[in-house]
């Protein structure tokens, strides 16, 4: 993923300095979409492995999240 970010940053710098060709603009848009998909997937993975506790130590994980976590656990079996 690092090469993707390097290229996104490179295109961003180039856009500020000299502008981009149409092909470079399309590449930049594609790379940004791909990066956002990877980022959102990472956030989802983190949330699906989370348990939420209140200050009293009680599990207050939303039922919707618990249900999704159980679905994933069954799929892995």
Buried (B, 14 or more C-beta within 10 A) or exposed (E): EEEEEEBBEEBEEBEEEEEBEEEBEEBBEEBBEEBEEEEEEEEEEEEEEEEEEEEEEEEEEEEEBEEBBEEEEEEEE
